[in-house]
Amino acid sequence: MKKNSLSESSAQGEVNYNSMTKADLVEVVAKKASLTAKAARESVAAVFGGITDALKKGDKVVVTGFGTFMVRSRKSRVGRNPQTGAPINIPARKTPGFTAGKALKKVVR
């Protein structure tokens, strides 16, 4: 896992923001499941592909103990052109969403 460049110091302690890339995730899966790098890469791709395919169909993906992936709908709204200030219509659209499960929230706290 690579360290991101963001870090903050405070009176209560130092806070570091780390990020895990897809390659890092593949490496962790390979080690924890005793898989080759290729098998781990295919496994991670299959999981992400399955979630993506379900969301494309509008289905919800529930991973017990981890969280729920779903499609959220955003309503159309009126915005402003920042250059002219003229009102513009922003169309409705669907966005992917994730809600963490109880077990994940508990571990992160």
N, C-alpha and C positions, 0 to 999 in steps of 0.2 A: 504494500500500500504506500502510495506516494503522499508526501506532505504537501498540502496546498500552501500557497504563499501567504494566506491570511492567518494572522495570529494577533491576539490582543492580550495585554497585560492589565490586570486590575488589582485592587487592594486585596481581594479575596483569593487571588491565584491567577495562574496563566491559563488562557483558553486557546487551544489549538484547533484549527479546522482542518481535518484530513478528508481526502476524497479517495474513493476506490473506483478504479476504472474497470471496464469489462474484462480486460486482460488480467487484472488483479483478481477479479472474481473467479475467472477460469482457473487461475493458479490455486486459489483456496479450495475450490471444488475438487480439483485434481488431488490435492494433498489429503483432504478430509475423507474423500470417497475412494482413495487408492486407485485413481484412474490415470490413464495416460493423458497428456496435455490435449491430444486430439479428441479423445473421448469426452473429456471435460468441456472442451470448446463446443462440441456437438450437443452435449447435454444442456449447457447454458443457452445455446442458440435455440434448442427445441423448447425450452421453458419460455423464453421471451417470444418466440414465434407463436406458441400456443396462446399466450396471453394476448398478443397482438391480434391474432385471428378471431378470438372470442370478442374482443372489443370492437373489431370491424363489424361484426354481426350485431353489435349492440348488447351483447351478453355481459353479465357480471361475473367476475372471477373471484371466488372466495378461497383464500388459503388460510385454513384454520390455524390460529396461533400467530399468524403473520399480519394479514390484512385483506382488504378487499379492493380490487381494481374495478372501476366502473366508467361508463361514459356519462359525462355531465353535459347538460344543455345550457348554453348561455343565450339569454334573450337578446333580441336586436335592441339597439339603443342609439341615441343621438350623441355624437361626439362633436368636437370642434377641430377644424383645421388649424394647427398651431401657427402657420404662417399668415393666414388671412383672417382667422377667427370665425370663418363661415361654418355653419352647422353642417355636419355630414352624417349620413345614416350608416351605422356599423351593423352589418347583417348578423342574424343569429348564427351560432355555430356550435358544434360539439367538440368537447375537449376531454382528454383522458383524465381520470381522477383516481386518487388512492386514499384510502382511509386506513390508518394503522389499527391493528387488532389490540385487544387488551394485553396479551402476552408480550407483544413487541413494545407497547407503551411502557409496560412495567420494567422491562429489561433496560430500556433507554433512560428511564428516570434514574 
